[in-house]
Amino acid sequence: MNAIDPVLAAVDFSDDARRAARRAALVAAEQGARLELLHVLSNASVTSLRDMLRPHAGAQARVVDGVRAMLDELAAGLPAGPAGASVRVEQGEVIPAILAAAAGAALLVVGARGWNPIRDMILGSTADRLLSRCRQPILVARRPGRGPYRRVVAAVDFSPHSDAALAFARRLAPGADIVLVHACALQFEGKLRIAGVSEEHLRAYRAEVRQEARERMAATLAAVGGDRSRLAHAVAMGRAPMVVLAKARELRADLIVIGKRGQSAAADLLLGSVTRHVLADAGCDVLVVQAPAGA
């Protein structure tokens, strides 16, 4: 499998961003990849600093140098990989600047929250806003990284997007045990009850849904190349976020993997909802992957 190279970590020096930087360093070290730490000085911050420091010649340049020195200090305390780490300071609007930098990366790593929880609550976290626009895989770090991932839960909806997510997860965590999880439900169950369908028939319909899901899961596993000895699977009835989160808690997973889109417009909305729910409530890191164009 090809290495995930380079790895980009967007940091704002918050605790979550420092966790993201450490996780990015661990991934880069395991992959033998280059690591880049990025900090974006927002236009609003630069304008405020310019107004405050106008009497002091060269003050803005000193601020940039100071941020670069902080990045260097952060990089020096991270696990060192063979390819080393570089630092980068950009100025502009935060989200577009991160997206532009991420276009040349194989993986973007961010913290779950930043310095400003009120802004996150109103506008969504930087991670949440990036997810809707970034084409690269995004790893949202929620826990302090202590080593490679060992227990992974991969949400599966049998679309090219979940296939791509699984393939990327196997590259990211080559030594991990991965459990493929599919949540299924009986469509229109409430309306069927109103229509007077008996509980016996509902149980039969649920059994059919589960059986179809098991068959599709078997086909998904059969299509996976390479060593499948570390792969397992689970099919459960219920809402997808609840099923995925419950399985992650049960297995004490250190990573949840989700494909970014579903199979149709309706599934896109559902999976987008699943992704947001999992990001909000997961107790572990979350990897979100979009299938390549044309998949």
C-alpha positions in Angstrom: 0.0 0.0 0.0 1.2 3.5 -0.8 2.2 5.7 2.0 -0.1 8.5 3.1 2.3 11.4 2.3 2.4 14.3 3.1 0.4 14.7 6.3 -0.8 18.3 7.1 -1.9 19.4 10.6 -3.7 22.7 10.9 -3.0 24.1 14.4 -4.2 27.2 16.3 -2.2 26.2 19.5 -5.4 25.2 21.4 -5.2 21.9 23.3 -7.2 20.1 20.7 -4.9 21.4 17.9 -1.9 20.2 19.9 -3.5 16.7 20.0 -4.1 16.9 16.3 -0.4 17.8 15.7 0.7 14.8 17.8 -1.6 12.4 16.0 -0.4 13.8 12.7 3.2 13.2 13.8 2.4 9.6 14.8 0.7 8.9 11.5 3.6 10.5 9.5 6.2 8.5 11.5 4.3 5.2 10.9 3.9 6.0 7.2 7.4 7.3 6.7 5.7 10.5 5.4 6.5 14.2 5.6 4.7 16.2 8.2 3.7 19.9 7.8 2.3 22.1 10.6 0.2 25.0 9.4 -1.1 28.0 11.3 -3.3 30.6 9.5 -3.2 34.2 10.8 -6.7 35.4 10.0 -7.2 38.7 8.2 -9.2 40.0 11.2 -6.4 39.2 13.6 -3.8 40.8 11.3 -5.9 43.9 10.9 -6.4 44.2 14.7 -2.6 43.7 15.3 -1.8 46.3 12.7 -4.0 48.8 14.3 -2.6 48.1 17.8 1.0 48.0 16.7 1.0 50.8 14.0 3.6 52.9 15.9 6.0 50.0 16.1 7.9 49.5 12.8 8.1 45.9 11.7 5.7 44.7 14.4 3.6 42.6 12.1 6.7 40.8 10.7 7.7 40.1 14.3 4.3 38.6 15.0 4.7 36.2 12.0 8.2 35.3 13.2 6.8 34.6 16.7 4.1 32.3 15.4 6.7 30.5 13.3 8.9 30.1 16.4 5.9 28.6 18.3 5.3 26.1 15.5 9.0 25.2 15.5 8.8 24.6 19.3 5.6 22.5 18.8 7.3 20.5 16.1 10.4 19.9 18.2 8.2 18.2 20.9 6.5 15.8 18.5 7.5 12.2 17.6 10.1 12.4 14.9 9.6 10.5 11.7 12.3 9.8 9.0 11.0 12.5 6.7 10.9 15.2 9.4 8.5 18.1 9.9 8.2 21.6 8.4 6.2 24.6 9.5 4.2 27.1 7.6 2.5 30.3 8.4 -0.2 31.7 6.1 -2.3 34.9 6.3 -5.9 35.1 5.0 -9.3 33.7 5.7 -8.8 30.6 7.8 -11.0 28.0 6.0 -9.9 28.9 2.4 -6.2 29.0 3.5 -6.4 25.6 5.1 -8.3 24.2 2.0 -5.6 25.5 -0.3 -2.8 24.0 1.8 -4.7 20.7 2.1 -5.0 20.4 -1.7 -1.4 19.2 -1.8 -1.7 16.8 1.2 -2.8 13.2 1.4 -4.4 13.7 4.8 -5.5 16.7 6.8 -5.5 16.5 10.6 -7.4 18.9 12.7 -8.6 19.2 16.3 -12.3 18.8 17.2 -12.5 22.4 18.6 -10.5 25.5 18.6 -9.8 28.4 21.0 -13.3 30.0 20.5 -16.1 27.6 21.7 -18.7 30.4 21.3 -17.8 30.8 17.6 -17.8 27.0 17.2 -21.3 26.8 18.7 -22.7 29.5 16.4 -20.8 28.8 13.1 -19.6 25.2 13.6 -16.1 24.1 14.5 -13.3 24.5 11.9 -13.4 20.8 11.5 -17.1 20.8 10.7 -16.8 23.7 8.2 -13.8 22.0 6.5 -15.7 18.7 6.1 -18.3 20.2 3.8 -15.7 21.6 1.4 -12.5 19.5 1.7 -11.9 16.7 -0.9 -9.0 15.2 1.1 -9.5 12.8 3.9 -9.8 14.6 7.2 -8.8 13.1 10.5 -10.4 14.8 13.5 -8.3 14.2 16.6 -10.2 14.0 19.9 -7.9 12.0 22.1 -4.2 12.3 23.0 -2.2 10.1 20.6 -0.2 7.5 22.4 0.6 5.1 19.5 -0.8 3.7 16.2 -4.5 3.0 16.0 -5.4 -0.6 17.1 -9.2 -0.8 17.1 -11.1 0.8 14.3 -14.9 0.9 13.6 -15.7 1.6 9.9 -19.3 2.6 9.1 -20.4 0.9 5.9 -23.4 1.8 3.7 -22.3 -0.2 0.6 -21.6 2.9 -1.4 -18.3 3.8 -3.2 -17.7 6.3 -0.4 -17.7 3.8 2.4 -15.5 1.5 0.2 -13.0 4.4 -0.2 -13.1 5.1 3.5 -12.4 1.5 4.4 -9.5 1.3 1.9 -8.0 4.5 3.3 -8.5 3.3 6.9 -6.5 0.1 6.1 -3.6 2.3 4.8 -3.8 4.6 7.8 -3.9 1.8 10.4 -2.2 -1.2 8.9 -1.9 -3.0 12.2 -5.4 -2.4 13.5 -8.4 -4.7 13.9 -11.2 -3.2 11.8 -14.9 -3.9 12.4 -17.2 -3.0 9.5 -20.5 -1.8 10.9 -23.8 -1.5 9.0 -27.0 -0.1 10.5 -30.2 -1.2 8.8 -33.8 -0.2 9.4 -37.2 -1.2 8.1 -38.4 1.6 6.0 -41.8 3.2 6.7 -42.2 0.9 9.8 -44.4 3.5 11.5 -46.7 3.8 8.5 -46.8 0.0 8.2 -48.0 -0.1 11.8 -50.7 2.5 11.2 -51.8 0.5 8.1 -52.4 -2.4 10.4 -49.5 -4.7 9.4 -49.1 -7.3 12.1 -46.1 -7.6 14.4 -45.4 -11.0 12.9 -45.2 -9.6 9.4 -43.0 -6.7 10.7 -40.6 -9.2 12.2 -40.5 -11.1 8.9 -39.7 -7.9 7.1 -37.0 -7.0 9.5 -35.4 -10.4 9.1 -35.4 -9.9 5.3 -33.7 -6.5 5.7 -31.0 -8.0 8.0 -30.4 -10.9 5.7 -30.0 -8.6 2.7 -27.6 -6.5 4.7 -25.6 -9.6 5.7 -25.3 -10.7 2.1 -24.2 -7.3 1.0 -21.7 -7.2 3.8 -20.3 -10.6 2.8 -19.9 -9.2 -0.8 -18.1 -6.1 0.5 -15.7 -8.3 2.5 -15.1 -10.6 -0.4 -14.2 -7.6 -2.6 -11.5 -6.4 -0.1 -8.0 -7.2 -1.4 -5.0 -8.3 0.6 -5.0 -9.8 4.1 -8.5 -9.9 5.6 -7.6 -11.6 8.8 -8.0 -8.4 10.8 -11.4 -7.6 9.4 -14.7 -8.4 11.2 -18.2 -7.2 10.6 -21.5 -6.4 12.4 -25.0 -5.7 11.2 -27.6 -4.2 13.5 -31.0 -2.7 13.3 -31.2 0.9 14.3 -30.3 4.5 13.5 -26.8 4.7 12.0 -25.2 7.1 14.4 -26.4 5.2 17.4 -25.3 1.8 16.0 -21.8 3.1 15.1 -21.2 5.0 18.4 -22.5 2.0 20.4 -20.1 -0.4 18.6 -17.2 2.0 19.1 -17.9 2.2 22.8 -18.3 -1.6 23.0 -15.0 -2.2 21.3 -13.2 0.7 23.0 -12.3 1.8 19.5 -9.7 4.5 19.0 -10.9 5.5 15.6 -14.2 5.7 13.7 -14.1 5.8 9.9 -17.0 7.3 7.8 -17.4 7.8 4.1 -18.4 11.4 3.3 -21.3 10.8 1.0 -24.0 8.1 0.5 -25.5 6.6 -2.7 -28.2 9.1 -3.5 -29.4 12.6 -2.6 -31.4 11.2 0.3 -28.5 9.1 1.4 -26.2 12.1 1.2 -28.4 13.9 3.6 -28.5 10.9 5.9 -24.8 10.3 5.9 -24.1 13.9 6.4 -26.3 13.8 9.4 -24.5 10.6 10.6 -21.1 12.3 10.2 -22.1 15.3 12.2 -23.7 13.2 14.9 -20.7 10.9 15.2 -18.3 13.9 15.2 -20.3 15.5 18.0 -20.6 12.4 20.3 -17.6 10.2 19.5 -15.2 9.5 22.3 -12.4 8.8 19.9 -10.8 10.1 16.7 -12.9 10.3 13.6 -11.7 9.9 10.0 -13.9 11.2 7.2 -13.1 10.1 3.6 -14.7 11.1 0.3 -14.5 8.7 -2.7 -12.4 9.9 -5.6 -14.2 11.8 -8.4 -16.1 9.5 -10.7 -16.3 6.6 -8.2 
